[in-house]
Amino acid sequence: MASAFNPFERRGNWPDALSAAQWLKQGAPVSARDDGKALAVAMAKLESLYKKVDVDELQPRRNQVFASLDDLEDAEKAAKAAYRSTVVPLVAQALEVKKQALALAKLCQADARVPKPVVVLAAQAAKAADEVSEVFKDLGAIFKPFDEARKSLVKADGQLHKTLQPHMQSLEKGLVQCQKSPSRELWDKLCKKPCNAVHNTVKNTPRLKDDFWGVWKVHDGESFSHALQMAEKSAKDDKARQKIEDVIVRMCKELRGELVKLDKALG
């Protein structure tokens, strides 16, 4: 239902037709009757409930980026909990105001002594209350930003998988070869570039960085190559050179294990 009332753009746009003060002032003489006063009380309660609704709790912040689907689902659960605690009572009260206003408008319309503007005022209150309830009952619209964020995350995950997998596969193949024949030359040829690509991707992907950056921040490919180069310069005998080969083998084993963990995280 199209409506000028938009709770997600707070600009003091609470409908005038639902103002208890306005009804008491402009709805006279009906507003002075018991049923007229009851409507004013119902309106005041409705506005009080509306002020308790924090719309920022119902939707993601503008331009908010979720690191993972888990983070998004946690935020969505919190939003729906907030909806149940504040919006559900509001909708119930809006329907009560609508019911009372319609009944009063009908009585007033049948009474020739009641000024027509008062009848119109009661009818407008019923219509405004209906608009409030409809806006807040539209769960699809309220929680749509979460659905859109979910689609973006799924799309990003698919793109991430497509981008990262080739680098991981190249690195795995290089590590296998380097583990069999450990040397800096082979590391530089087969492992350095894909290792750097994985390093950069983990660094720039929030959902991977949280869990894997602690490991991959020191594995940029180039640093290990430089360390091997320095070690080679100081290696004076076969025993020292064997130690370098052992370091390379350990590094290959370690990174292959980390690739397995990364692959599982990608799904």
C-alpha positions in Angstrom: 0.0 0.0 0.0 1.4 3.3 -1.0 1.7 5.7 1.9 3.3 9.0 2.7 4.1 7.5 6.1 7.7 6.1 6.0 9.1 5.0 9.3 12.5 4.5 7.8 12.9 8.1 7.0 12.4 9.8 10.3 11.5 13.4 9.6 8.8 13.9 12.1 6.3 12.4 9.7 4.0 10.8 12.3 0.5 11.3 10.8 -1.3 14.4 12.1 -4.5 12.3 11.9 -3.2 10.1 14.7 -2.3 13.0 17.0 -4.3 12.6 20.3 -4.0 16.3 21.0 -5.3 17.2 17.5 -8.2 14.9 17.9 -9.2 16.3 21.3 -9.0 19.8 20.0 -10.6 19.5 16.5 -12.9 16.5 17.2 -15.1 18.4 19.6 -17.8 17.8 20.7 -17.4 14.1 20.0 -13.9 14.0 21.5 -15.3 15.1 24.8 -17.6 12.0 24.9 -16.4 8.8 26.6 -15.9 7.1 23.2 -14.1 10.1 21.9 -11.8 10.2 24.9 -11.1 6.5 24.5 -10.0 7.1 20.9 -7.6 9.8 22.1 -6.1 7.4 24.7 -5.7 4.7 22.1 -4.0 7.3 19.8 -1.6 8.4 22.5 -0.7 4.8 23.3 0.0 4.2 19.6 2.3 7.1 19.3 4.1 6.1 22.5 4.7 2.6 21.0 6.0 4.1 17.8 8.5 6.2 19.7 9.9 2.9 21.2 10.6 1.5 17.7 14.2 2.0 16.6 14.1 1.5 12.9 17.9 1.3 12.8 17.6 -2.0 14.7 15.3 -3.4 12.0 17.6 -3.0 9.0 21.4 -3.0 8.2 23.1 0.4 8.4 23.4 2.1 5.1 26.4 0.7 3.1 27.0 -1.8 5.9 29.2 -4.7 4.7 28.9 -8.1 6.3 32.1 -10.2 6.5 30.2 -13.5 6.2 26.8 -15.1 5.9 27.0 -15.9 9.6 27.4 -12.3 10.5 24.5 -11.3 8.3 22.3 -14.0 9.8 23.2 -12.9 13.4 22.2 -9.3 12.5 19.0 -10.5 10.8 18.0 -12.5 13.9 18.6 -9.5 16.1 16.5 -7.4 13.8 13.6 -9.9 13.9 13.9 -10.0 17.7 13.6 -6.2 17.8 10.6 -6.4 15.4 8.8 -8.9 17.7 9.4 -6.8 20.8 8.5 -3.4 19.5 6.8 -3.5 16.2 4.3 -6.4 16.9 2.7 -4.4 19.8 2.6 -1.3 17.6 0.8 -3.1 14.8 -1.8 -4.5 17.2 -2.4 -1.0 18.6 -2.7 0.5 15.2 -5.4 -2.0 14.4 -7.2 -1.1 17.6 -7.1 2.6 16.8 -8.4 1.8 13.3 -11.3 -0.2 14.8 -12.2 2.5 17.3 -12.0 5.3 14.7 -14.1 3.5 12.2 -16.8 2.7 14.7 -16.8 6.3 15.9 -16.9 7.7 12.4 -19.9 5.4 11.6 -21.8 6.7 14.7 -20.9 10.3 13.9 -22.1 9.9 10.3 -25.5 8.7 11.5 -25.8 11.7 13.9 -26.9 14.8 12.2 -25.8 16.9 15.2 -22.1 16.0 14.6 -20.2 18.4 12.3 -19.0 16.8 9.1 -15.4 17.8 9.7 -15.4 15.7 12.8 -16.7 12.7 10.8 -13.9 13.3 8.3 -11.3 13.5 11.1 -12.3 10.2 12.6 -12.2 8.6 9.1 -8.8 10.0 8.5 -7.6 8.6 11.8 -8.8 5.2 10.8 -7.1 5.5 7.4 -3.8 6.7 8.9 -3.8 3.8 11.5 -4.4 1.4 8.7 -1.4 2.8 6.8 0.8 2.5 9.9 -0.2 -1.1 10.4 0.3 -2.0 6.7 3.8 -0.4 6.5 5.0 -2.3 9.5 3.3 -5.6 8.5 5.2 -5.6 5.2 8.0 -7.9 6.4 9.3 -8.4 2.8 10.0 -4.7 2.5 11.4 -4.2 6.0 13.8 -7.1 5.8 14.6 -6.7 2.1 18.0 -5.2 2.7 19.1 -8.4 4.4 18.0 -10.4 1.4 19.9 -8.1 -0.9 23.0 -8.3 1.3 22.7 -12.1 1.3 22.6 -12.2 -2.5 25.6 -9.9 -2.7 27.6 -12.1 -0.3 26.7 -15.3 -2.2 27.7 -13.6 -5.5 30.9 -12.4 -3.9 31.7 -15.8 -2.5 31.2 -17.3 -6.0 33.6 -14.7 -7.5 36.1 -15.2 -4.7 36.1 -19.0 -5.3 36.6 -18.4 -9.0 39.5 -16.0 -8.4 41.3 -17.7 -5.6 41.1 -21.4 -6.7 43.5 -21.1 -9.6 46.1 -19.5 -7.4 45.6 -22.2 -4.7 45.9 -25.0 -7.3 49.0 -23.5 -8.8 50.6 -23.1 -5.4 49.7 -26.7 -4.4 51.3 -28.1 -7.5 54.4 -25.9 -7.0 54.6 -27.0 -3.3 54.4 -30.7 -4.3 57.3 -30.3 -6.7 59.3 -28.1 -4.3 58.8 -30.6 -1.5 60.2 -33.3 -3.7 63.1 -31.3 -5.0 63.7 -28.4 -2.5 65.5 -25.4 -3.8 65.1 -21.7 -3.9 65.2 -21.7 -7.7 62.2 -24.1 -7.8 60.4 -22.0 -5.1 60.8 -18.9 -7.1 59.7 -20.5 -10.3 56.7 -22.4 -9.0 55.6 -21.1 -5.7 56.5 -17.4 -5.2 53.9 -15.9 -7.5 50.8 -18.0 -6.5 51.8 -17.7 -2.8 51.8 -13.9 -3.2 48.4 -14.1 -4.9 46.9 -16.1 -2.1 48.5 -13.7 0.5 46.9 -10.7 -1.2 43.5 -12.2 -1.6 43.3 -13.3 2.1 44.5 -9.8 3.1 41.8 -8.1 1.1 38.9 -10.4 1.9 37.3 -9.6 5.3 35.7 -13.0 5.9 39.0 -14.8 5.1 41.3 -12.2 6.8 39.6 -12.7 10.2 40.5 -16.5 10.3 43.6 -16.8 8.0 45.5 -13.6 8.0 47.4 -14.6 11.1 49.1 -17.3 9.0 49.2 -15.8 5.5 50.5 -12.4 6.5 54.0 -13.8 6.7 53.6 -15.9 3.5 53.9 -13.5 0.6 56.2 -15.7 -1.4 58.9 -13.0 -1.7 59.9 -13.0 2.0 60.7 -16.7 2.0 62.6 -16.4 -1.2 64.7 -13.6 0.3 65.3 -15.5 3.5 66.5 -18.5 1.4 68.8 -16.3 -0.6 70.4 -14.9 2.6 70.8 -18.4 4.0 72.4 -19.7 0.8 75.0 -16.9 1.0 76.1 -18.0 4.4 75.9 -21.7 3.8 79.5 -23.0 3.7 79.1 -26.8 3.5 76.7 -29.6 2.6 75.3 -29.8 6.1 74.2 -26.1 6.0 72.8 -26.6 2.5 70.8 -29.6 3.8 69.3 -27.5 6.5 68.1 -25.1 3.9 66.5 -27.9 2.0 64.8 -29.1 5.2 63.4 -25.6 5.8 62.0 -25.6 2.3 60.3 -29.0 2.9 58.8 -27.9 6.2 57.5 -24.7 4.6 55.9 -26.7 1.7 54.2 -29.1 4.2 53.0 -26.2 6.3 51.5 -24.3 3.4 49.9 -27.4 1.9 48.1 -27.8 5.3 47.0 -24.2 5.3 45.7 -24.5 1.7 43.5 -27.4 2.9 42.0 -25.2 5.6 41.5 -22.4 3.2 39.8 -24.6 0.7 37.4 -25.9 3.3 36.5 -22.3 4.2 35.7 -21.5 0.6 33.3 -24.4 0.5 
